Amino acid sequence: MKFFTPECDIDDDLWEERSEAYDAYIDSIYTSLPWPVKVLAAGVDLHDGFFSKAIFSQQKRQLELEGVFGDLEMGYCLIHLIYIDCSASSLSDVFDGSRQEIIFDEVESLGDHRFAHRMRFDSGKDLDLEFSDLEIKIKSTDTMQRLVEKPCKLSII
């Protein structure tokens, strides 16, 4: 994680400072981002959500993630992400069959039409994805689906 380091978990002032720095960073690159990456960076909130599906295709270099996100106030949605031309560290470590809640996530432009999506989970594990394109689908759902969300184990095809 570049902005949301482990120290942010215990220092509210640092959390606020890093949040402001991250928001300013996203504002500075927003117009140069492809539409799906804009949605990921500024249009969806993955905080407190869980992935229920993780499939990595080695041949296609494609990672598919799906989960339910939201809250009682805003409502819930099913988010389906497909990272294209994806390289990832610690996939099997993060998606080990245990239920892991997303605490922070951040998007970065790496140049040369490459992007990073980093996530930290309540287990303390991080997931660092690098990709060149993204497909994102968002669909409304009810709260009950979120409450029965199952732990996620990585499938490699």
C-alpha positions as CSV (number, residue, x, y, z in Angstrom):
1,M,0.0,0.0,0.0
2,K,1.4,3.4,-1.0
3,F,-1.1,5.7,0.9
4,F,-2.8,3.5,3.5
5,T,0.0,2.0,5.4
6,P,-0.5,-0.2,8.5
7,E,0.1,2.8,10.8
8,C,-3.1,4.3,9.5
9,D,-5.0,1.6,11.5
10,I,-3.9,3.1,14.8
11,D,-3.5,6.8,14.1
12,D,-6.6,8.8,13.2
13,D,-4.7,11.9,12.3
14,L,-2.4,9.9,10.0
15,W,-5.5,8.3,8.5
16,E,-7.0,11.7,7.8
17,E,-3.8,13.0,6.3
18,R,-3.3,10.0,4.0
19,S,-7.0,10.1,3.0
20,E,-6.6,13.7,1.9
21,A,-3.4,12.9,0.1
22,Y,-5.0,10.0,-1.7
23,D,-8.0,12.1,-2.7
24,A,-5.8,14.8,-4.1
25,Y,-3.8,12.2,-6.0
26,I,-6.9,10.7,-7.6
27,D,-8.2,14.2,-8.5
28,S,-4.8,14.9,-10.2
29,I,-5.0,11.7,-12.4
30,Y,-8.8,11.3,-12.8
31,T,-9.1,12.8,-16.3
32,S,-6.4,10.5,-17.7
33,L,-7.9,7.3,-16.3
34,P,-10.0,5.0,-18.5
35,W,-13.7,4.9,-17.5
36,P,-13.7,1.6,-15.6
37,V,-10.6,2.6,-13.6
38,K,-12.3,5.9,-12.8
39,V,-15.3,4.0,-11.4
40,L,-12.9,1.8,-9.3
41,A,-10.9,4.8,-8.0
42,A,-13.8,7.1,-7.2
43,G,-17.1,5.5,-7.9
44,V,-17.3,2.4,-5.7
45,D,-16.6,1.8,-2.0
46,L,-15.1,-1.6,-1.3
47,H,-14.5,-0.8,2.4
48,D,-16.0,-3.5,4.7
49,G,-16.8,-5.7,1.7
50,F,-16.0,-9.3,1.0
51,F,-15.1,-11.1,-2.2
52,S,-17.0,-14.3,-2.7
53,K,-15.3,-15.4,-6.0
54,A,-11.7,-15.2,-7.1
55,I,-10.6,-16.9,-10.4
56,F,-7.2,-16.4,-12.0
57,S,-6.6,-17.5,-15.6
58,Q,-2.9,-18.0,-16.1
59,Q,-3.3,-18.3,-19.8
60,K,-5.3,-15.1,-20.2
61,R,-3.5,-13.3,-17.4
62,Q,-7.0,-12.3,-16.1
63,L,-8.3,-12.1,-12.6
64,E,-12.0,-12.2,-11.9
65,L,-13.2,-11.0,-8.5
66,E,-16.8,-10.7,-7.3
67,G,-18.4,-9.7,-4.0
68,V,-21.2,-7.8,-2.3
69,F,-20.4,-4.2,-1.1
70,G,-22.3,-1.4,0.5
71,D,-24.2,-0.6,3.7
72,L,-27.7,-0.2,5.1
73,E,-27.7,3.5,4.4
74,M,-26.6,3.4,0.8
75,G,-27.8,-0.1,-0.1
76,Y,-25.9,-3.1,-1.4
77,C,-24.5,-4.0,-4.8
78,L,-22.9,-6.9,-6.4
79,I,-19.5,-5.8,-8.0
80,H,-17.9,-8.0,-10.6
81,L,-14.3,-7.0,-11.6
82,I,-12.2,-8.5,-14.3
83,Y,-8.6,-7.3,-14.3
84,I,-7.0,-7.8,-17.8
85,D,-3.3,-8.4,-18.4
86,C,-3.1,-8.8,-14.7
87,S,-0.1,-9.7,-12.5
88,A,-0.7,-10.2,-8.9
89,S,1.2,-11.0,-5.7
90,S,-0.1,-13.1,-2.9
91,L,-3.4,-14.2,-4.6
92,S,-3.4,-17.7,-3.0
93,D,-2.3,-16.2,0.3
94,V,-5.2,-13.7,0.4
95,F,-7.9,-16.0,-1.0
96,D,-7.1,-19.0,1.2
97,G,-10.7,-19.9,2.0
98,S,-11.1,-17.6,5.0
99,R,-13.5,-14.7,5.1
100,Q,-11.5,-11.5,4.7
101,E,-13.0,-8.0,4.9
102,I,-11.5,-5.2,2.9
103,I,-10.2,-2.3,5.1
104,F,-8.6,0.0,2.5
105,D,-8.1,0.0,-1.2
106,E,-6.2,2.4,-3.5
107,V,-5.7,2.8,-7.2
108,E,-2.5,4.1,-8.8
109,S,-1.6,5.0,-12.4
110,L,1.8,3.4,-13.2
111,G,2.2,4.9,-16.7
112,D,2.3,3.2,-20.0
113,H,-1.4,2.3,-19.6
114,R,-0.7,0.2,-16.5
115,F,-2.5,0.6,-13.2
116,A,-2.3,-0.8,-9.7
117,H,-5.2,-1.7,-7.4
118,R,-4.0,-2.4,-3.8
119,M,-6.2,-3.8,-1.1
120,R,-5.6,-4.4,2.6
121,F,-7.7,-6.9,4.5
122,D,-8.7,-7.2,8.1
123,S,-6.3,-10.1,8.4
124,G,-3.4,-7.8,7.7
125,K,-2.8,-9.3,4.3
126,D,-2.3,-7.1,1.2
127,L,-3.3,-7.8,-2.4
128,D,-1.3,-5.9,-5.0
129,L,-2.7,-6.1,-8.6
130,E,-1.2,-4.6,-11.7
131,F,-3.3,-4.5,-14.9
132,S,-3.7,-2.8,-18.2
133,D,-7.5,-2.8,-18.5
134,L,-10.5,-3.5,-16.3
135,E,-14.1,-4.6,-16.8
136,I,-16.5,-3.6,-14.0
137,K,-20.2,-4.6,-13.6
138,I,-22.3,-3.3,-10.8
139,K,-25.8,-4.6,-9.9
140,S,-28.1,-3.8,-7.1
141,T,-28.8,-6.6,-4.6
142,D,-30.5,-7.0,-1.3
143,T,-28.8,-7.0,2.1
144,M,-29.5,-10.7,2.8
145,Q,-27.0,-11.8,0.2
146,R,-24.2,-9.8,2.0
147,L,-25.1,-11.4,5.3
148,V,-24.6,-14.9,4.0
149,E,-21.4,-14.2,2.0
150,K,-19.1,-17.2,2.0
151,P,-15.3,-17.3,2.4
152,C,-13.4,-17.0,-0.8
153,K,-10.8,-19.5,-2.1
154,L,-8.8,-18.8,-5.2
155,S,-9.4,-20.9,-8.3
156,I,-6.6,-21.0,-10.8
157,I,-7.6,-22.1,-14.4
